[in-house]
Amino acid sequence: MRHKAHLAGEGPAGSARALGAVLAALALVAAGCRRDEVTRAKVPKGSGGEAAMPGASMPPPGVASGPNAGVPPPPAPPASGALRWTLPKGWTEAGRSAMRYATLKVPAAGKVDVSVVVLPGPAGGELANVNRWRGQIGLAPIDEGALATARQPVRSKAGEISLYDFTSEGQVKTRMIAGLLSVDGNTWFLKMVGDSAPVGATRPEFLHFLESLRLGQAD
């Protein structure tokens, strides 16, 4: 009875305070739910598998994506220091894209990709670039002695090209034939890579392409 009397003794004021406390607690719970809805909201996926945030935009044309996102292609050399070439019969040129100065299309029965890239300065050095190429087709790095043995000089009007020819191991083989040419403070990378058989069949044409290299404006 004392307990009932005590509750009754609080009167209307006590009831009002209790009701206010309940309403305040409900408001806090509702606010927490709203915050949880915002933090747990799903964000639409972009084409690259990354979250497409509001206001995000695709990189402008010519700017690399993926690991090189936001990195513009290196500046092209002036016309007097740019390489010119003569394409073998049936070859076509796709022009510049991302980090490439040119992409050449080869009429081969199989996968063959020919690219031309130019970078300022030594671009890391010959040994580092050759080992990078070897790593791309699953081969172990080599040292300076093996580099000299693997190097094949190819003469052109633009200068002497250091040519390398590597084939991957395993049942399905990839072959890479690549040349380095340093001229006018720039390093040019001329590379053909793809299925071993069509790359081997296209090797003579690729060598003629390298021998046709020259400096200057369009003929």
Secondary structure, DSSP 8 states (H G I E B T S, - for coil): -HHHHHHHHHHHHHHHHHHHHHHHHHHHHHHHHHHHHHHT----B-TTSSB--TT-----TT---GGGTT--------GGGSEE----TT-EEEEEETTEEEEEE---SS-EEEEEEEEETTTT-HHHHHHHHHHHTT-----HHHHHHH-EEEEETTEEEEEEEEE--SSS-EEEEEEEEEETTEEEEEEEEEEHHHHHHHHHHHHHHHHT-EESS--
